Amino acid sequence: MRMIRAKWLILGALAIAITVGLSACTFFLPLPKAVIEAIPQMGPAPLEVTFDISGSRGQVYTLDFGDGSPAQSGTDFTAPVPHTYGDPGDYVATLTVEDARGNTDTATVTIKVQYPPLFAALDVTVQTPPYTFAFDASGSTGEIDRYVLYFGDGDFIAGDWATATWPVYHTYPAQTASYVATLWIEDIYGQDDSTTEVVEVPAP
């Protein structure tokens, strides 16, 4: 009888030891760790960014890009996470890492998306007859949306940049005179630029 009781005591103590041991192992497991890097962190729109979260530790991650687009979740911490920011601005991307016990850790990185360069260029060349000129704005650069070309004599043309055809031709009403032609452009973000050219109309 005593042997049976002793056996049950031993089995009970063993079960308790195993339970305590497993709990201790779980307790001392490392906590999740969130590490995020972005390449590049700054540049003109549209900006393609690759997020590196390989330094993180956990079971599942969620990456909020900070621009209102849907967050991305997954379990593969080694795969780079690409994302394109379309509009200029400062965005805070937030990485949240969670382990099997529900513990979490977060890390953030700020992405600075700049306005793309906008440059107005106007080339003017004399034609035949000598008081007719060709105006070429095709050298302008940027995400151009619309334009206005003032010839300097009260006349102008305007329209959508996507449908513009260069060069355009203009004949001035007076010979042996000077006019200031101005090209104004605006991009899709509302930024604008302009340039001027002095047009000297010779005698016919």
C-alpha positions as CSV (number, residue, x, y, z in Angstrom):
1,M,0.0,0.0,0.0
2,R,2.8,2.3,0.9
3,M,4.6,1.5,-2.4
4,I,1.5,2.4,-4.4
5,R,1.1,5.7,-2.5
6,A,4.8,6.4,-3.0
7,K,4.5,5.7,-6.7
8,W,1.6,8.1,-7.1
9,L,3.5,10.7,-5.1
10,I,6.5,10.3,-7.5
11,L,4.3,10.5,-10.6
12,G,2.5,13.7,-9.2
13,A,5.8,15.3,-8.4
14,L,7.1,14.5,-11.8
15,A,4.0,16.0,-13.5
16,I,4.4,19.1,-11.4
17,A,8.1,19.4,-12.3
18,I,7.3,19.0,-16.0
19,T,4.6,21.6,-15.9
20,V,6.8,24.0,-14.0
21,G,9.7,23.4,-16.3
22,L,7.6,24.0,-19.4
23,S,6.2,27.2,-17.9
24,A,9.7,28.4,-17.1
25,C,10.8,27.7,-20.6
26,T,7.9,29.7,-22.0
27,F,8.5,32.5,-19.5
28,F,12.1,32.8,-20.5
29,L,11.6,32.8,-24.3
30,P,12.8,36.0,-25.9
31,L,10.3,38.7,-26.4
32,P,9.4,39.9,-30.0
33,K,11.6,42.5,-31.5
34,A,10.6,44.9,-34.3
35,V,13.4,46.3,-36.5
36,I,12.6,48.2,-39.7
37,E,14.7,49.9,-42.4
38,A,13.6,51.7,-45.5
39,I,15.6,52.1,-48.7
40,P,15.4,54.9,-49.7
41,Q,14.0,57.1,-47.0
42,M,13.8,60.2,-49.2
43,G,13.2,61.0,-52.8
44,P,10.8,62.6,-55.3
45,A,7.3,61.3,-56.0
46,P,6.4,58.7,-57.0
47,L,8.9,57.1,-54.6
48,E,9.4,53.3,-54.6
49,V,10.5,52.1,-51.1
50,T,11.7,48.7,-50.0
51,F,11.3,47.9,-46.3
52,D,13.7,45.5,-44.7
53,I,12.3,43.8,-41.5
54,S,14.7,40.9,-41.4
55,G,16.2,42.0,-38.2
56,S,12.9,41.5,-36.4
57,R,11.9,38.5,-34.2
58,G,8.4,37.2,-33.7
59,Q,5.7,35.0,-35.3
60,V,3.7,37.5,-37.4
61,Y,4.2,41.1,-38.5
62,T,1.9,43.9,-39.7
63,L,3.4,46.8,-41.6
64,D,1.3,50.0,-41.8
65,F,2.8,52.3,-44.6
66,G,1.3,55.4,-43.1
67,D,-0.3,56.7,-46.3
68,G,-3.8,55.3,-45.9
69,S,-3.2,52.3,-48.0
70,P,-4.0,48.8,-46.6
71,A,-1.4,47.4,-44.1
72,Q,0.5,44.3,-45.0
73,S,0.8,41.3,-42.7
74,G,2.8,38.1,-43.0
75,T,5.1,35.6,-41.3
76,D,8.1,35.7,-43.6
77,F,10.5,38.3,-42.0
78,T,13.2,37.6,-44.6
79,A,11.3,38.8,-47.6
80,P,11.6,42.6,-48.5
81,V,8.3,44.5,-48.5
82,P,8.0,47.0,-51.5
83,H,5.7,49.9,-51.5
84,T,5.2,53.0,-53.7
85,Y,4.3,56.4,-52.3
86,G,2.5,58.4,-54.9
87,D,2.1,61.8,-53.4
88,P,4.6,64.2,-51.7
89,G,4.6,64.3,-47.9
90,D,6.1,62.8,-44.8
91,Y,4.8,59.3,-43.9
92,V,5.5,57.3,-40.8
93,A,5.6,53.5,-41.5
94,T,4.9,51.4,-38.5
95,L,6.0,47.8,-38.0
96,T,4.2,45.7,-35.3
97,V,5.6,42.3,-34.4
98,E,3.7,39.7,-32.3
99,D,4.8,36.4,-30.9
100,A,2.7,33.3,-30.0
101,R,2.0,34.5,-26.5
102,G,0.4,37.8,-27.8
103,N,3.4,40.0,-26.8
104,T,4.1,42.8,-29.3
105,D,6.8,45.3,-30.2
106,T,6.7,48.2,-32.7
107,A,9.2,50.2,-34.7
108,T,8.8,53.2,-37.0
109,V,10.6,54.9,-39.9
110,T,9.8,58.2,-41.5
111,I,9.6,58.4,-45.3
112,K,10.0,61.9,-46.9
113,V,8.5,62.1,-50.3
114,Q,9.5,65.2,-52.2
115,Y,7.9,67.1,-55.1
116,P,9.5,65.9,-58.3
117,P,11.7,68.5,-60.1
118,L,9.8,70.9,-62.4
119,F,11.6,72.9,-65.1
120,A,10.1,75.1,-67.8
121,A,12.2,75.4,-71.0
122,L,11.4,77.4,-74.1
123,D,13.4,77.5,-77.3
124,V,12.5,80.2,-79.9
125,T,13.8,80.2,-83.5
126,V,13.0,82.6,-86.3
127,Q,11.2,81.2,-89.4
128,T,10.5,82.5,-92.9
129,P,9.1,85.1,-93.2
130,P,11.5,86.6,-90.6
131,Y,8.7,87.8,-88.3
132,T,7.3,84.3,-87.8
133,F,8.8,82.2,-84.9
134,A,8.7,78.6,-83.8
135,F,8.2,78.0,-80.0
136,D,9.4,74.7,-78.6
137,A,8.7,73.8,-75.0
138,S,9.4,70.1,-75.3
139,G,12.5,70.5,-73.2
140,S,10.5,71.1,-70.1
141,T,10.6,68.4,-67.5
142,G,8.5,67.2,-64.6
143,E,5.0,65.7,-64.0
144,I,3.5,68.5,-66.1
145,D,-0.3,68.8,-66.3
146,R,-1.0,72.0,-68.2
147,Y,0.7,75.0,-69.7
148,V,0.1,78.6,-71.0
149,L,2.4,80.2,-73.6
150,Y,2.2,83.9,-73.8
151,F,3.7,85.4,-77.0
152,G,4.1,88.8,-75.5
153,D,1.8,90.6,-78.0
154,G,-1.5,89.9,-76.2
155,D,-1.9,86.5,-77.9
156,F,-1.4,83.2,-76.1
157,I,-2.2,79.5,-76.2
158,A,-3.0,77.1,-73.4
159,G,-4.0,73.5,-72.9
160,D,-3.2,70.1,-71.4
161,W,0.5,69.1,-71.6
162,A,-0.3,65.6,-72.7
163,T,-1.9,66.7,-75.9
164,A,0.5,69.6,-76.7
165,T,2.4,69.4,-80.0
166,W,5.7,71.2,-80.3
167,P,6.8,73.4,-81.9
168,V,4.0,75.9,-82.4
169,Y,4.3,78.9,-84.7
170,H,3.4,82.5,-84.2
171,T,3.6,85.6,-86.4
172,Y,4.0,88.9,-84.7
173,P,2.0,91.9,-86.0
174,A,4.9,94.4,-86.0
175,Q,8.3,94.1,-87.4
176,T,11.5,95.5,-86.0
177,A,10.2,95.1,-82.4
178,S,10.9,93.2,-79.2
179,Y,8.4,90.9,-77.4
180,V,8.8,88.9,-74.2
181,A,7.4,85.4,-74.6
182,T,6.5,83.5,-71.3
183,L,6.0,79.8,-70.8
184,W,4.1,78.8,-67.6
185,I,3.7,75.2,-66.6
186,E,2.0,73.5,-63.7
187,D,2.5,69.9,-62.6
188,I,0.0,67.3,-61.2
189,Y,0.8,68.4,-57.6
190,G,-0.1,72.1,-58.2
191,Q,3.6,73.2,-58.3
192,D,4.4,75.7,-61.1
193,D,7.4,77.1,-63.0
194,S,7.9,79.6,-65.8
195,T,10.5,81.0,-68.1
196,T,10.8,83.9,-70.5
197,E,12.5,84.6,-73.8
198,V,13.0,87.9,-75.5
199,V,11.9,87.7,-79.2
200,E,13.5,90.2,-81.5
201,V,11.5,90.6,-84.6
202,P,13.7,91.9,-87.4
203,A,12.7,93.9,-90.4
204,P,11.3,91.9,-93.3
